Structure formats: structure tokens, C-alpha cells
Amino acid sequence: MIVNHVMSNDVQSGIFDSIMGYFKVYSPDVEYVVSIKPINDADVYHYHRPHLESSLMPGSTATVHHDLKDTDSWLDPNRFYDRYKECEYVICLNTGQEKILNELGIKNTVVIPHGYRSDLFNLLPKAQHEGRKFRLAVISKRYGRKVKGEAYLYEIMKRLDPESIEWLFVGEGRSVEAKRARDLGFDVKLYERLPYRVFGSLYESIDALVMCSWHEGGPANIPEALASGTPVIGFNVGMVKDAVRNGVNGAILTGNPDVDERIFISLFKEEKNILKLQSNFFSESYSSPLLTWQQCIHKNVDVYRQILKSGEGNS
């Protein structure tokens, strides 16, 4: 089987490059060709930016990488929906995306979330808290349109106690938030660039991941955090809807800083609450909602085989 991953433009993406590598490693029996425009005579075409195409090849699938409620003009929903209607299957990263598409009459959907690398992220207990501050982390690139919730994050930081909390910022452009945190009196560590191989130990060193993006398809840091036993404190968007259970492996924020202040205070003023979230990962009753990248790739290959089986592929 020949699968053509169609990127539709030549903009480089580290996440896309990594995912393409996972396909080749975890399903070596499939021949993958990555190209800007579709090649001739592939069996299946997998589009990642279908809105940049005027039409799709027969035997196509597409992954919904973005939040379908995002108001960015570049992500005009109509440009996507017309292309999704041409797909044999539409691969969603979360059930929120699937629900929106189903309500619009696009029923040929399947949910396959981002996975995690089991060789890098392992379930390990957090370090003891005697004599140290709780470390909260923001792990994401900073974008100019502030879709990652920077203004909200600043409001939350102003409400927290620098004597009991410190911050870790990881990602390009995060020096802005690091400076603001320092100005508020927090101890701060900043890494704008880190080799991915050290991310496992990075999550082991933090007490919670803060994810306050207004719009998300994933993000990839959700499975990374949960796979390492790190609670997620975030908005109920993207993969948070499916993977984070309030009071079990994380806390769901409302987006109102005055309300959410009480959530943070409850977790970090009453230390037993955040420690309980961390210990829940090791409970016999805890059921992981995650997939490894190997499992994700196999589920994608199942979709390809269904396309071929339907007779709509180009074999």
C-alpha cells in the first residue's frame, strides 16, 4: 500500500515532521510518500491542510488538526467543510471536533488523538514537597495572536503566591511570560528550545501543566503530561475534553480568572488536593485515556485499509 501524505504547502512544521517519522517507524509495511501536491497512483491520500486544496483525490482522508471553533480567518470553516465532504474518512483528534462535523452532516468521522512516546514518557511519582515550591509549567510556543491564552495566564499569575509556587516556561517566545512572572516575584526557569529527548525528565520535574489555550485541536502536551503522571490544569478544549477528568487527573478551568483563582488556591494552598491528583495516576481504579504513538499510527493504517476495502482507493 502506498500512502501519500499531502502537505499542500511548504511551510515547515516540527510536529508534522515528527508525526511523519512515527508513520514510517511504526508501520514499515506501508510505503509513505510526503509531498506538497498529491502524487500519481497512490493507494490512499492523507491530507493535513485540505483547505488549501480546490479538490481532493479519490480515496482520501484528512486529519482535523485545529479547533473547529477557532475564529482565525485563515481557518475559515467553509474552506475545510467542503473538502471534508470529499473524504472517505475524516480523522478527528477529539470528540469535540467529531460532534461539530457530525452535526453538519459529515458522518464519516473517526477519533484518533495524538499519542505519546512510551520510550520518553513514563509514569513516575513526583518528588517530595518538603521545603520546595510547587512548580507549574507552560509548555508551548508563543503565537502573535495570543491564542494560547497569555492575557488570561497573566491574570492568574497575579493572583497566585510567589512564596509557594514557581514557574517553568518552555517554548519559543516564552521569554515574555517568564519576564512577567519574575516581575511578579516568582522564581522562574525558561527554556525557549530543548531537545525533545529531555521532555520526559522535564515533565517529571513539574507538579502540573497549565494549558490555557482558547482554541486547540490537540495539543500534544496533554498526552505527554498525563503519560508522565502530571496533572493538567486547563480549559475544556481539544484533547482536554476526552483525556482530563476533573478532580481525577487534572482540573478544568472556566476561563474566568476570578472564578479560576479559587481552583488554583484550592490545589496549591490546600496541598493535599494537588498531591491527591498526582497520586490518582497510581490508583488501581485509574484508567488511562491515552494512546501511544504506535497505537495511533496503527489506527490510522486501519483507516487506510478501510478506504481500500471500500473500493474507493486508487489501487
C-alpha positions in Angstrom: 0.0 0.0 0.0 1.3 3.4 -1.0 0.0 6.3 1.2 0.7 9.9 0.1 0.8 12.4 2.9 -0.2 15.7 1.2 1.0 18.8 3.0 -0.4 21.4 0.4 2.3 24.0 1.1 6.0 24.0 2.0 5.7 25.6 5.5 7.8 23.5 7.8 6.3 22.1 11.0 8.3 20.3 13.6 5.1 18.5 14.8 4.2 17.3 11.3 7.8 16.1 10.7 7.7 14.1 13.9 4.3 12.5 13.0 5.6 11.6 9.6 8.5 9.9 11.2 6.2 7.9 13.5 4.3 6.6 10.5 7.5 5.2 8.9 8.8 3.7 12.2 5.5 2.1 13.4 4.1 0.8 10.1 7.1 -0.1 8.0 4.9 -2.4 5.8 3.3 0.7 4.3 5.2 2.9 1.8 4.8 6.6 2.7 5.4 9.5 0.4 5.3 13.0 1.8 4.7 15.7 -0.8 3.3 19.2 -1.2 1.0 18.2 -4.0 -0.6 14.8 -4.5 1.5 12.3 -6.5 0.1 10.0 -9.1 -1.0 6.4 -8.4 -1.0 6.4 -4.6 -3.5 4.0 -3.0 -4.6 6.5 -0.3 -4.1 10.2 0.1 -3.9 11.7 3.6 -4.3 15.5 3.6 -3.2 17.7 6.5 -4.1 21.1 5.2 -7.1 20.3 3.0 -8.4 23.8 3.0 -5.5 24.8 0.7 -6.8 22.4 -2.0 -9.5 23.1 -4.5 -10.4 19.4 -4.6 -9.1 16.1 -3.1 -8.0 13.0 -4.9 -10.3 9.9 -4.8 -9.5 7.6 -1.8 -8.7 10.5 0.6 -8.7 11.1 4.3 -7.8 14.2 6.2 -6.8 14.9 9.8 -8.5 17.8 11.6 -5.5 19.4 13.3 -7.2 22.6 14.5 -10.1 23.7 16.7 -13.2 24.0 14.5 -14.4 26.9 16.7 -11.3 28.9 16.1 -12.2 32.3 14.7 -9.0 33.0 12.8 -9.9 34.0 9.2 -7.1 31.6 7.9 -9.2 28.8 9.4 -12.4 29.7 7.6 -14.7 26.7 8.4 -16.3 26.6 4.9 -12.9 26.0 3.3 -12.5 22.9 5.4 -16.0 21.5 5.3 -16.2 21.4 1.5 -13.0 19.3 1.5 -14.1 17.1 4.4 -17.2 16.1 2.4 -14.9 14.7 -0.3 -13.1 12.4 2.2 -13.8 8.8 2.7 -13.0 9.3 6.4 -12.2 12.4 8.4 -9.8 11.8 11.3 -10.5 13.9 14.4 -8.2 14.5 17.3 -11.0 14.7 19.8 -14.7 14.1 20.2 -15.5 17.8 20.2 -14.4 18.0 16.6 -16.3 14.9 15.7 -19.5 16.3 17.3 -19.3 19.5 15.3 -18.7 17.7 12.0 -21.5 15.2 12.7 -24.0 18.0 13.4 -23.0 19.5 10.0 -23.8 16.2 8.2 -20.2 14.9 8.0 -20.7 11.5 9.5 -17.7 9.6 8.1 -15.5 10.5 11.1 -13.2 8.6 13.4 -11.4 9.9 16.5 -7.7 9.2 16.7 -6.0 11.6 19.2 -2.3 12.5 19.4 -0.3 9.9 21.2 2.8 9.9 23.4 6.2 8.2 23.0 6.4 5.4 25.5 10.2 5.4 25.4 10.3 9.0 26.7 7.3 9.5 29.0 6.9 7.2 32.0 4.6 7.1 35.0 6.8 8.1 37.9 6.0 9.6 41.3 6.7 13.3 41.8 9.4 14.5 44.2 8.5 15.1 47.8 7.4 18.7 48.5 9.1 19.3 51.9 10.9 22.6 51.6 10.2 23.2 48.0 7.7 25.2 45.9 5.1 23.7 43.6 6.3 24.1 40.0 3.7 25.0 37.3 4.7 24.7 33.7 3.6 26.3 30.4 4.9 24.2 27.5 4.0 25.6 24.1 5.2 28.0 21.5 4.0 31.6 21.8 2.0 32.9 18.9 1.4 36.5 17.9 -2.4 36.3 18.0 -2.2 35.1 21.6 -4.4 32.0 21.0 -2.5 30.3 23.9 -4.3 32.4 26.5 -1.4 34.7 27.5 -3.6 37.5 28.8 -5.6 35.0 31.0 -2.4 33.4 32.2 -1.1 36.8 33.4 -4.3 37.4 35.3 -3.9 34.1 37.0 -0.2 34.7 37.9 -1.2 38.0 39.5 -3.5 36.1 41.9 -1.0 33.4 43.0 1.6 33.3 45.8 5.2 33.5 44.8 6.2 32.0 48.1 4.6 28.7 47.3 4.7 28.5 43.5 7.4 28.8 40.8 7.0 28.7 37.0 8.7 26.8 34.2 8.2 28.2 30.7 9.2 26.1 27.7 8.8 27.2 24.1 9.8 29.7 21.5 8.8 33.3 22.6 8.1 32.3 26.2 10.6 34.9 27.5 7.7 37.3 27.6 5.8 35.3 30.2 9.0 34.5 32.0 9.7 38.2 32.5 6.2 38.9 33.7 6.4 36.1 36.2 9.7 37.4 37.5 8.3 40.9 37.8 5.6 39.5 40.0 8.2 37.9 42.3 8.1 34.3 41.1 11.1 32.0 40.7 11.3 31.2 37.0 13.0 28.8 34.7 12.9 29.4 31.0 13.9 27.1 28.0 12.9 28.5 24.6 14.4 25.5 22.9 15.0 22.0 24.3 15.9 18.7 22.6 12.8 16.5 22.6 14.6 13.6 24.2 14.7 15.5 27.5 11.0 16.2 27.7 10.4 13.1 29.7 12.6 14.3 32.6 11.1 17.8 32.1 7.6 16.6 33.0 8.9 14.5 35.9 10.2 17.8 37.4 6.9 19.7 37.4 3.8 19.4 39.5 1.2 20.4 37.0 0.9 21.5 33.4 -1.1 24.7 32.8 -2.9 24.8 29.4 -5.0 27.9 28.9 -5.3 27.9 25.1 -8.6 29.3 23.9 -8.6 27.0 20.9 -6.8 23.7 20.4 -7.0 20.6 18.2 -4.6 18.7 20.5 -2.4 19.9 21.9 0.4 17.3 22.0 1.5 18.3 25.5 -1.7 16.8 27.0 -0.8 13.1 26.4 2.8 13.9 27.3 1.8 15.3 30.7 -0.7 12.6 31.6 1.6 9.8 30.5 4.2 11.1 33.0 1.7 11.4 35.8 1.5 15.1 35.6 -2.0 16.7 36.3 -3.3 19.1 33.6 -5.0 22.3 34.7 -6.6 23.7 31.6 -9.6 24.8 29.6 -12.1 22.2 28.3 -10.9 22.4 24.7 -9.2 20.0 22.3 -8.0 16.8 23.9 -8.7 18.0 27.4 -12.3 17.2 26.7 -11.5 13.5 26.4 -8.4 13.0 28.4 -8.7 15.2 31.5 -11.1 14.2 34.2 -11.8 17.0 36.7 -10.6 16.0 40.1 -9.0 12.8 38.9 -6.0 13.6 36.7 -6.5 17.4 36.4 -8.7 20.4 36.9 -11.0 22.1 34.4 -10.8 25.9 34.2 -13.7 28.2 33.3 -11.7 30.9 31.6 -12.9 33.5 34.2 -9.8 34.4 36.3 -11.9 35.5 39.3 -13.5 32.0 39.4 -10.4 30.0 38.4 -8.4 31.7 41.1 -10.3 29.6 43.6 -9.3 26.4 41.7 -5.6 27.2 41.9 -5.8 28.3 45.5 -7.7 25.0 46.3 -5.0 23.0 44.7 -1.9 24.8 46.0 -3.0 26.3 49.3 -4.5 23.0 50.3 -1.6 20.9 49.3 -3.4 17.7 49.8 -5.6 18.4 46.7 -2.7 18.6 44.2 -1.0 15.7 45.9 -4.2 13.7 45.6 -4.3 14.4 41.8 -0.7 13.2 41.5 -1.4 10.0 43.4 -4.5 9.2 41.4 -2.4 8.1 38.5 -1.1 5.2 40.6 -4.5 4.1 41.8 -5.8 0.7 40.8 -9.0 2.3 39.7 -7.3 4.8 37.4 -7.8 4.0 33.7 -5.5 5.8 31.3 -7.3 7.6 28.4 -4.1 7.7 26.3 -2.7 6.0 23.2 0.9 5.6 22.4 2.1 6.9 19.0 2.4 3.3 17.9 -1.3 2.7 18.7 -2.2 5.9 16.9 -0.4 5.0 13.8 -2.0 1.5 13.7 -5.4 3.1 14.0 -4.6 5.4 11.0 -3.5 2.4 9.0 -6.8 0.8 9.8 -8.5 3.8 8.2 -6.3 3.4 5.1 -7.3 -0.2 4.8 -11.0 0.6 5.2 -10.6 3.1 2.3 -9.1 0.4 0.1 -11.7 -2.1 1.2 -14.5 0.3 0.2 -13.2 0.2 -3.3 -12.7 4.0 -3.4 -9.0 3.9 -3.2 -6.7 4.1 -6.1 -5.2 0.7 -6.1 
